[in-house]
Amino acid sequence: MPCLDVDYKEFEAPGANTWDCKSWEKFEDFMDTLLSPGNVSIALLDMLRLHSRGNSGLGEGMPPSRWIRRGIKFPHAQEPGVRRGTTLSYNAWRLRRLHLSHIDLSNLFAEHVRTRCQSLEDLELQSCMFFFQAIASISLKNLVLKGCTLMGLSEIATPALKNLVIEDGSNFKDQQIAITAPALVSVFLGVSTSIFRAGLSLSDMPSLAKAYVRLWDDNKIVDRFKVLGSGLSNVITNLEVSVSQKMELDEGSTTFIQFNNLRTLALNYCDLSDDFQILGHFLRNSPNLERLTLLFCKYSDDTKKKKGPKSKNAESTPPCPNLVDAPCENLKLTEIIYKEDDIRQLIELLLRISRNLPNNFIKLTRVS
């Protein structure tokens, strides 16, 4: 099947500055000729990958948008057996994979995806600007949105979607994004709660098996997980959280999110120097947890002090209350991956509450 992969970087001259006008003119002329009527028809492609460049304010965002609009409005194919001026039927659109970057996309693009691209399975949009409210497709299986500016996106309706990635980006309108994807198996959320203030609303997803969450900007842990939307926490079986700041409960909050079906939990680069309070909350509210991974986490504010001889008072100090009564009978493996950090305090704590972790095996992996 025919594929078209064009990257602006291939037109850049060696050593050229960031905004090389000559390189851009060559790229623009090439694409104008390539996608002009009588040459390549987007409708007959199996895959289209078009990478433009960041907009410097000199109009670079306009031509790529024009190429896409023209391909949508005038899907005429000059192929053997197809007369000039003949419009392809909706079923003739073969496009299965569409990857675009640094392109402004209008409502016409969203309507085209919904009504004409009946074979589209893989849609990846990177650093694009959305001027539409909904992404809808009955055929889409993989959707990736990376670093996009969502100018009012409020709905993703994809009944066949299996994998969803929303990473970085911004949402200038304080409105919730409703996601209807009942066949969803895997979801990756790497967003800022301060930008996606209204969060996400996800419908029932009985097939969901893995959720990777990377949130930042707000160290209030409950607020962080509000972006997941109601109901999602009860179906997650795999969860990864990357938070560089020290996590804490919201002021005045006494509740933590319940993960009833969580089997695998990974805390990456997390600050646990709060006497493991947040770790305790995770364990207490994940009754079916089987595997815990702590990757390059911070365990104390001052590791040198922790390395000194233990006092009798320290030995008699009870461990974190949240960990003492953590019902983790199903926990089978705790893997601690570390560099130079002093993990003795964590190991001692896990051993002291071992009666609550009867099946837990502790694995230490030091990385130089």
C-alpha positions in Angstrom: 0.0 0.0 0.0 1.3 3.5 -0.8 2.8 5.6 2.1 4.0 9.1 2.3 6.5 10.2 5.0 7.7 13.8 4.8 9.8 15.6 7.5 10.8 19.2 7.3 14.1 18.4 8.9 15.2 16.6 5.7 15.1 20.0 3.9 17.2 21.8 6.5 20.7 22.8 5.3 23.5 21.6 7.6 24.4 24.2 10.1 21.4 26.4 9.3 19.8 28.5 12.0 16.5 27.6 13.6 14.3 29.6 11.2 16.0 29.0 7.9 13.7 30.7 5.3 15.3 29.0 2.3 14.9 25.5 3.8 11.3 26.3 4.5 10.6 27.6 1.0 12.1 24.4 -0.5 9.9 22.3 1.8 6.8 24.4 1.0 7.4 24.2 -2.8 7.9 20.5 -2.6 4.7 19.8 -0.8 2.7 22.2 -2.9 3.8 20.3 -6.0 3.5 16.8 -4.4 0.0 17.3 -3.2 -1.4 19.3 -6.1 -4.3 17.8 -8.1 -3.0 15.2 -10.5 -0.2 14.0 -8.3 -0.4 12.3 -4.9 -3.9 11.7 -3.5 -4.1 11.5 0.3 -7.3 9.5 -0.1 -5.4 6.6 -1.7 -2.6 6.5 0.8 -2.3 3.8 3.4 -0.2 6.0 5.7 0.5 9.7 5.8 3.2 11.1 8.1 3.8 14.9 7.8 6.1 16.6 10.2 6.2 20.4 9.8 8.1 22.7 12.2 7.3 24.9 15.1 5.6 28.2 14.2 7.9 31.2 14.5 5.1 33.7 13.7 6.2 33.9 10.0 3.3 31.9 8.7 4.8 28.4 8.8 1.6 27.0 10.3 -0.6 28.0 7.4 0.7 25.9 4.4 0.5 22.5 6.2 -3.0 23.3 7.2 -3.8 24.2 3.6 -2.4 20.9 2.3 -4.6 19.0 4.7 -7.7 21.0 3.9 -7.1 20.6 0.2 -6.7 16.9 0.5 -10.0 16.8 2.4 -12.0 19.1 0.1 -10.7 17.8 -3.2 -10.0 14.1 -2.9 -9.6 13.6 -6.6 -7.3 10.8 -7.7 -5.5 10.8 -11.1 -5.0 7.1 -11.1 -5.6 4.7 -14.0 -9.3 4.2 -14.5 -10.3 7.4 -12.5 -11.3 10.3 -14.7 -10.2 13.8 -13.8 -12.8 15.5 -11.7 -14.2 12.3 -10.3 -14.9 12.5 -6.6 -14.0 9.4 -4.6 -16.7 7.8 -2.5 -16.3 7.7 1.3 -15.4 4.0 1.0 -12.5 4.8 -1.3 -10.6 6.6 1.5 -7.9 4.0 2.3 -6.0 6.0 4.9 -5.2 3.8 7.9 -2.4 5.7 9.6 -2.2 9.5 10.0 0.6 11.2 11.9 0.8 15.0 11.9 3.0 17.4 13.8 3.1 21.2 14.1 -0.1 21.8 12.1 -3.1 23.9 12.9 -6.2 21.6 12.5 -9.7 23.1 11.9 -13.2 21.6 12.4 -13.0 20.5 8.8 -10.3 18.1 9.7 -12.3 16.6 12.7 -15.3 16.2 10.4 -13.2 14.5 7.8 -11.9 12.0 10.4 -15.5 11.3 11.6 -17.2 10.9 8.2 -14.7 10.0 5.5 -11.8 8.1 7.1 -13.7 4.9 7.7 -10.5 2.8 7.6 -8.4 5.1 9.9 -6.9 3.1 12.8 -3.9 5.0 14.0 -4.0 8.8 14.6 -1.0 10.6 16.1 -1.0 14.4 16.5 2.0 16.1 17.9 2.4 19.8 18.8 -0.7 20.5 16.8 -3.3 23.2 17.5 -6.9 22.1 17.7 -9.7 24.4 16.5 -12.4 21.8 17.0 -14.4 20.4 19.9 -14.5 16.6 19.3 -12.5 13.7 18.0 -15.0 11.0 16.8 -14.3 7.8 14.8 -15.8 4.4 14.6 -12.6 2.8 13.3 -9.9 4.4 15.4 -7.8 2.0 17.5 -4.8 4.1 18.6 -5.0 7.8 19.4 -1.9 9.7 20.5 -2.0 13.4 21.4 1.4 14.8 22.4 2.1 18.4 23.2 -1.1 19.7 21.5 -2.9 22.9 22.2 -6.5 22.0 22.8 -8.6 25.1 21.9 -11.9 23.8 23.3 -11.6 20.0 22.8 -14.4 18.6 25.0 -15.1 15.1 23.6 -13.3 12.0 22.4 -15.8 9.4 21.1 -14.1 6.3 19.8 -16.0 3.0 20.4 -13.2 0.8 18.9 -10.2 2.6 20.6 -7.7 0.3 22.3 -4.9 2.6 23.2 -5.0 6.3 24.3 -2.1 8.6 25.0 -2.5 12.2 26.2 0.9 13.7 27.0 1.9 17.3 27.8 -0.1 19.9 25.9 -2.4 22.6 27.1 -6.1 23.2 27.4 -7.1 26.9 27.3 -10.7 26.3 28.2 -11.7 25.3 31.7 -13.9 22.4 30.6 -13.9 18.7 31.1 -12.9 16.4 28.4 -15.4 13.5 28.1 -13.9 10.3 26.8 -16.2 7.5 25.5 -14.0 4.5 24.7 -15.6 1.3 26.0 -13.0 -1.0 24.3 -10.0 0.9 25.8 -7.2 -1.4 27.0 -4.3 0.9 27.8 -4.2 4.6 28.7 -1.3 7.0 29.3 -1.9 10.3 30.9 1.0 12.7 31.3 -0.7 16.0 32.0 -0.6 19.0 34.3 -3.5 19.3 36.7 -3.1 23.1 36.6 -3.7 23.1 32.9 -6.3 20.3 32.7 -8.2 21.8 35.7 -11.6 20.3 34.8 -10.0 16.9 34.4 -11.2 14.0 32.4 -14.5 12.1 32.4 -14.2 8.5 31.3 -17.1 6.2 30.5 -17.1 2.5 31.6 -14.1 0.7 30.3 -14.4 -3.0 31.2 -11.4 -4.0 29.1 -9.0 -1.5 30.7 -5.8 -3.4 31.8 -3.1 -0.7 32.1 -3.0 2.9 33.1 0.2 4.9 33.3 -0.2 8.3 35.0 2.4 11.1 35.1 1.2 14.2 36.8 2.9 17.3 38.0 2.6 21.0 39.1 0.4 20.3 42.1 1.8 18.2 45.0 -1.7 17.6 46.4 -2.0 13.9 45.7 -5.8 13.8 45.8 -6.0 16.7 43.3 -3.6 14.8 41.1 -5.8 11.8 40.7 -8.9 13.8 40.1 -7.8 14.2 36.5 -8.4 10.5 36.1 -12.1 11.1 36.4 -14.7 9.2 38.4 -14.8 5.4 38.2 -11.4 4.9 36.5 -9.5 4.1 39.8 -11.7 1.0 40.3 -10.7 -0.6 37.0 -7.0 0.1 37.0 -4.8 -3.0 37.4 -1.4 -1.3 36.5 -0.4 2.1 37.7 2.8 4.1 37.4 3.2 7.5 39.0 6.0 9.9 38.4 6.1 12.9 40.8 9.3 14.7 41.6 7.8 16.8 44.4 6.8 15.6 47.8 3.3 14.3 47.6 0.7 15.1 50.3 -3.0 15.0 50.9 -5.1 18.0 50.2 -5.6 20.4 53.2 -8.5 19.1 55.2 -8.8 15.9 53.2 -9.0 12.6 55.1 -9.7 10.3 52.2 -7.5 8.7 49.6 -8.4 7.2 46.2 -9.3 3.5 46.4 -7.7 1.2 43.9 -9.6 -2.0 44.4 -8.3 -3.9 41.4 -4.7 -2.6 41.3 -2.2 -5.4 40.9 1.0 -3.6 39.9 2.1 -0.2 41.3 5.3 1.7 40.3 6.4 4.9 42.0 9.1 6.5 39.8 11.3 9.4 41.1 8.9 10.1 43.9 9.7 12.0 47.0 8.8 9.6 49.9 10.6 11.6 52.6 7.3 12.2 54.4 7.9 9.2 56.7 6.3 7.1 54.0 2.9 8.6 54.6 1.9 8.6 50.9 3.3 5.1 50.4 1.2 4.0 53.3 -1.9 5.5 51.7 -1.2 3.6 48.5 -0.8 0.3 50.2 -3.8 0.7 52.5 -6.0 1.5 49.5 -4.8 -1.2 47.2 -5.9 -4.4 48.9 -5.1 -6.6 45.9 -1.7 -5.3 45.1 0.8 -8.0 44.1 3.9 -6.1 42.9 5.4 -2.8 44.1 8.3 -1.0 42.3 10.1 2.0 43.8 12.4 3.5 41.1 15.0 6.1 42.1 12.8 7.5 44.9 13.9 9.8 47.7 13.5 8.3 51.1 14.9 10.9 53.6 15.6 14.6 53.7 19.1 14.1 55.1 20.7 10.7 54.3 23.8 11.5 56.4 21.8 11.8 59.6 20.0 8.5 58.8 23.4 6.7 58.5 24.4 7.4 62.1 23.9 5.0 65.0 20.3 4.4 66.0 19.2 5.6 69.4 16.9 3.6 71.7 14.2 6.2 71.1 14.5 5.6 67.3 14.2 1.8 67.8 11.1 2.2 69.9 9.4 4.7 67.5 6.5 2.9 65.9 6.5 2.7 62.1 4.3 4.8 59.9 0.7 4.2 61.1 -0.5 4.0 57.5 1.8 1.1 56.9 1.2 -0.7 60.2 -2.4 -1.6 59.3 -1.9 -1.9 55.5 -3.7 -5.0 54.4 -1.3 -6.3 51.8 -1.5 -10.0 52.1 -1.4 -10.4 48.3 1.9 -8.4 47.9 4.4 -10.8 46.5 7.3 -8.6 45.4 8.7 -5.2 46.3 11.6 -4.1 44.0 13.7 -1.2 45.1 15.8 0.3 42.3 18.2 2.9 43.7 21.6 4.6 43.1 23.4 6.2 46.1 20.4 6.7 48.3 20.3 5.4 51.9 17.5 2.8 51.7 18.1 1.3 55.2 15.2 3.2 56.8 12.8 1.8 54.1 14.1 -1.7 54.5 13.8 -1.7 58.2 10.3 -0.3 58.0 9.2 -3.1 55.6 10.7 -5.7 57.8 9.0 -4.3 60.9 5.6 -4.6 59.2 6.4 -7.9 57.6 3.5 -9.6 59.5 1.2 -7.6 57.3 3.2 -8.7 54.2 3.5 -12.4 54.7 4.2 -13.2 51.1 6.4 -10.2 50.2 9.8 -10.7 48.8 12.1 -7.7 48.8 14.5 -7.3 45.8 17.2 -4.7 45.8 18.7 -3.4 42.5 21.5 -0.9 42.7 22.3 1.1 39.5 25.7 2.8 39.2 
